[in-house]
Amino acid sequence: MHKVDFEMVEMTLDVMKYAIGRITHPAPELGKPKKEEELKTLVGETITPDGIGGERAFQLFKEVLIKATVPIDHPRHLAFVPASPTRAAVMFDLVTSASSIHGAYWMEGAGGIFCENEAMKWLVSLTGLPKGSFGVFTSGGTAANLSAMVTARENWRKNPENVNKKGLIITSSGAHSSVKSMAKVIDCDVLLVETEEQMTAEALSDSIITLDAQQRDRLFAVVATGGTTNAGIIDDLSGIAEICGAENLWFHVDAAYGGGALASKSARPLFHGIEKADSITIDPHKWLFSPYDCGAIIYKNPELAKEAHSQEGSYLEIFKDEGAHGFNPSDYQIQLTRRVRGLPLWFSLAMHGTDKYSWAVDQGIGLANLAGQLIRKHPLVELVREPSLSCVLFRRKGWLPQDYTHWTYKNHREGFALVTPTKYRQKGVYETVARFCFINPDTTEKDISMILDSMALKDVV
Ligand SMILES: Cc1ncc(COP(=O)(O)O)c(C=O)c1O
């Protein structure tokens, strides 16, 4: 398996040919899932004692399996938070794999970690956090939020009075599900500020006031959102920062999706106050055009993260030795062995320069505004709220929830687009609506118009 032979060289060429074809394709086929039984019937047994051979396995992948996946960078994939890795970043993902770098400790990964850190310096500079702030790349926003929450909780527990207390955090109902999920992982309670819009300083203060003495004692952090996943809403970061300062609470900003917009001159002021955060999540695999998976967690005081995350072990001691001196990414988040997942971002940034990143993010914001204009003019649809960052919520007049579902499936089935519905709450009532999230700068006005026109169909079933 580890030998270099003719078959291996041929396979390398095949893989390269496939990768070049995929990387240069402007709009790869929008695949759709099949049931597991169907896929099994189509591909048969692939894991056998003797192996089916690389050629056969690759053929099955190209002819069957890849067609059962959605390319996240399709210009009419506007569902969830899509992605659109730059071609340079994708190419360097191949290089990252081929280089087999262990990204946990400087001793083994110095050159790769150096590159990650160069990219990280740019990311940190976008936040406006003070000198000394720094971060590491994680597997995504969930891992970044968890790493921050562990750091916050451990910092709070430095006070011996808090050691045996169950922690409590406050966030908003619009916060990402991962915040609530990760609170379960660290076994802390969550109090939600109920709002479909921005979490304001006033609403936060009101909810702190409602806490009884025991709850107030357990409260150690507030998680604000820098761009909600559903609607692109940014909490009142400045006001929340002030309260966290006054109440001695850890201030975490989850900007996993919206953080890319820090690179946009026009959007940057919306994040006023983020520079006062104790920790910030930003996912380059969302709006900074990195391939999966690449999240990031940034700390105002990285030493606190190190105290919380640094792992001890006899076989790890050498990494901490003077001779191995350098930055060890594993000390600052939950993962030990790690891919140098910031490398593709570094290469793409180095190749293109940061201005092009600002341009590409602005395109996403521009597309959302353009969609807003097209929706206003279209007889069948109307805006549910003004576009925010690159998210647009709109309704098809007269449609029931099931109509949105059928429309989504029809467009997907036909390989035309993936646009999914969501829910939006107004005056306490949830409404099913359609949602666009723009990331790919190659999405066009025509793409948007065609999708809106597809809502004319009556026979969507
Ligand atoms: C605001 C926010 N936070 C966290 C996450 C979770 O990120 P990941 O899926 O990379 O773990 C998401 C994902 O969409 C998000 O939008």
The ligand as an SDF file (V2000), in Angstrom:
LIG
                    3D

 16 16  0  0  0  0  0  0  0  0999 V2000
  -23.3030   31.5620   13.6020 C   0  0  0  0  0  0  0  0  0  0  0  0
  -22.8240   30.1470   13.4960 C   0  0  0  0  0  0  0  0  0  0  0  0
  -22.1470   29.6110   14.5210 N   0  0  0  0  0  0  0  0  0  0  0  0
  -21.6980   28.3470   14.4910 C   0  0  0  0  0  0  0  0  0  0  0  0
  -21.9160   27.5520   13.3970 C   0  0  0  0  0  0  0  0  0  0  0  0
  -21.3900   26.1350   13.3960 C   0  0  0  0  0  0  0  0  0  0  0  0
  -20.2990   26.0750   12.5450 O   0  0  0  0  0  0  0  0  0  0  0  0
  -19.7440   24.6690   11.9950 P   0  0  0  0  0  0  0  0  0  0  0  0
  -20.8590   24.0790   11.1990 O   0  0  0  0  0  0  0  0  0  0  0  0
  -18.5700   25.0630   11.1850 O   0  0  0  0  0  0  0  0  0  0  0  0
  -19.3820   23.8310   13.1580 O   0  0  0  0  0  0  0  0  0  0  0  0
  -22.6190   28.0580   12.2990 C   0  0  0  0  0  0  0  0  0  0  0  0
  -22.9000   27.2150   11.1310 C   0  0  0  0  0  0  0  0  0  0  0  0
  -23.6350   27.5710   10.2390 O   0  0  0  0  0  0  0  0  0  0  0  0
  -23.0700   29.3950   12.3390 C   0  0  0  0  0  0  0  0  0  0  0  0
  -23.7290   29.9510   11.3180 O   0  0  0  0  0  0  0  0  0  0  0  0
  1  2  1  0
  2  3  1  0
  2 15  2  0
  3  4  2  0
  4  5  1  0
  5  6  1  0
  5 12  2  0
  6  7  1  0
  7  8  1  0
  8  9  2  0
  8 10  1  0
  8 11  1  0
 12 13  1  0
 12 15  1  0
 13 14  2  0
 15 16  1  0
M  END
$$$$
